[in-house]
Amino acid sequence: MTRQGTITGQEAFLRNIASRLGRAKPADRAPERTEIGVPDHYRQIERSRPEQVGLFVDQWTALGGRVWIVPREQAQAGIVSILRDLKEEFGWQRAIRFDDEKLDALQIDGCLAAQQVRVISWKAGETLIQDAERCDVGIVWADYAIANTGTLAVLARGGRGRSVSLLPDCMLAVFRADQLVTRMGEMFAGIRAGHPGMEDLPSSINLITGPSRSADIENDLTIGVHGPGKVFAVIID
């Protein structure tokens, strides 16, 4: 049985909000919206490639991530050195990565195997999710990076399971500087342009903005509960 409730204290509540906003009394009608969607002043912001790189680095590190920039002509050697240092720091024993030809070209498997790290590539198989759960690091090639928010966009599709970036304790993302965009809307526009039909859409779009953060109602923050607690990015410039 449903009982009709009574709202009490509503006027006092609204007057308090109006007072905090510097208004004499609550508004009697909703304010008019002069703009819908992205404001023109925000849409018109243009950033050069170095500015995008610098902004992404600032935002990503402010969120607790670590980032390296390696020259394109030295990409393989640079990433090998980074992986060697991270393996030594965290003691990785198992890694899972996207089945991606761009990662193949960097010879990541050979580098990690030489350091006694078992590497699993995300190919068709019944135990991939369980494998990802047991791995220390997931290695992905990001589809986009958003400079304004320090966000990586990773599209899930064949060979690129979302568990790679979600289940291991650490995540390492690699991308080229020309994959950077300034605003989130540019990323969504690019996805729409690249996937015009429903059948072409990825199974998910994962937006990664720093390590996983979870907080309860008392604002007790915990890192790494619903995703990797340590995130790394390598920009090939």
N, C-alpha and C positions, 0 to 999 in steps of 0.2 A: 504494500500500500504506500502510495506517495503522498506526503503531506506538503502543503504549500508553505514555503518559508517566508520569513519576514526579514527584510534588510534593515539593519539599524546602523546609525552612525555614518550613512553614506554622505550626507551633506557636509558634515564636519571633516570627513576624509578628503573630499574634493576641495574644500576650502583650504585645507592644509597644503595640498599639492599646489594649488594656485598661488598661495602665499610663498611657497618655496621657489616658484617660477617668477616671482616678482609681480604678480597680478593681484588686483584688488578683489576679484571674485572669480569663480569658475566661469569658463566660456559657456555661452548658452547654445553654441552650435560648433560643429567641427570646422577647423580652419580650412581655407581653400588651398588646394594643391596647385602650385604654378608649374611644377615639373613632375613628369612621370619617368621613372627609369633613372639612368645615370645623368647627373647634372652636366650641362655643357662645359662648365669650367673644369670639371674633372676629366671629362672625355677628351678635352683638348690638350691635356698635359702630354708632352712628348719628351722622351728621354733617349739619350744616345746609348749605344751599346755599353760603353764603359760605365755610364751612370746606372744602367740597369744592373750590371754585374756588381757594382759597389753597393747599391741599395739592397740587392738580394743578400749579399754577404753580411751586411749590417743587421738585417732583419733575422736571418737564419741564426747567426751567432747570438743575437739578443735573446732568442728563444731557447738557447741551450744546445744548438747544433754546432758542428765543426765543419769547416769548408776549406778546400784547397782549390787553387787555380793552376792548371798546368797548360803550357803551350801546346797547340795542336800537333806540332812536329815532334814533340817529346811526350805525347800522351801515354804511350805504352810504358815507357820507362818511368814516368812520373807516377802512374797508378800502381805499378809494381812496387815502387818505393813506399807509397802510402799504405798498401796492403801489408807489406812486410812490417812496417812500424805498428800498425793496428793489431796485427796478429800477435806481435810480441807484447803489446800493452794489455790485450784482453785475453790472450791464450785461446783464441779460436781453434776449434777442432773440426767443426762441420760448417759448411756454407751451402746455401741454396741460391740459385740465380735464375734470372730470366733466360729462356732459350732465345737469345737475340744475337743476330749476326754482328751488331755493333760491339757487344761485349766479347763475342768470339774474337774479333779483330784485335782486342786489347790483350789477348792471351792470359786472361785472369785465371783460368783453370790451371795452367802450367805453373804460374806464380804461386798459387796457394798449395798445389800438390807438392811443390818443392819444399814447402814449409810444413809438410805433414798435415795439411788441412784437406779433408775429404770434401769434394765439390759435387753437388747434385744439380743438374739442369732441369728446369721445369718442362718436362715432356710428358706425353700421355702415360699415365700409370695410376694404379689404385692406391698407392701409399704416399702420394705427394704431400697431402696435408699433414699426415703424421711425420713425414720427413721434415717439413718446414718447422713443425713444433719442436723438433729435436735439434735444429740448427742454431748456431750461435749468431750467424749474420745472414741477412738476405740482401742480395745485390741486384739492383734494378737499373734499367735505363729509363729515365723520366721522359715523358712526352712533352711536358711544358714546365717552366719555372716562372712563378709570378713574383716580380721584383718588389712590388709595394708591400706585400705581406710575408715574403719569405716562404712561399708555398710551392711544393712540388705537386704536379698533377700526373698521376700514373694511371693509364687506361688498362683495364684487365681484358685480355683476349687470349687466343691460342698462344701457348708458350710463355704467357705473361700472367700467371696466376696471382690474384691479389694477396694470397697467403704469404707470398715471398716478402712483401713489405709490411705484413701485419704480425706474423707469428714469432719470428726470431727475436732475440733480445736486442740485437743491433741491426740497423739498416744502413746500407751504403748505396747512394744514388749517383749515377753518372749522367751528365748531359752536356751538350755543346752550348756555348754562349749564345748562338743564334736561335736557340730554343726559348730564350727568355722573352717574356712579354711584360709590359708595365702593369697592366690591370687584369683582374680576374675575368672581366667581360671579354677581353681579347682572347683569352684561353677558350672560353665557351664558344665564341664565334669561330675559332679555328677548328674546334671539335665538330661543330655543325657543318662547316664547309668540308671537312675531311670525311664525314660520315653522313651523306645526304639521305640515305634510305634507312628505314628501321632495321633492316637485316644487317646493316653495316655497323650498328652501334656497338660499343664495347659492353661487356656485361656489367661493368661498374666503372665509376670514375673516382679514384681515391685521391683526396686532397690531403697532403701531409705537410703540416706546419709545425715543425719541431718535434721533440719527443712526445710520446703519449702522456697526456695529463688527465687525471681523474680527481674530482673533489666531491666530498659529500656536503650535506646541508650546512655543516659547521665550517666549511672551507678548509678542511684538512686535505692538502694536496698530496697526491701520490703519483710518482713518475713510473711509467712503464707497465701499467696494469692492463690496458686495453690496446697495447701496441708496443713497438720498440721503445726502450728507455734511453737509447743512445742512437743518434742519427748523424750521418756523415754525408757530405755532398762533395763531388768533384766536378768542377767546371772546366771543360776543355775549351780554351779560348784561342 
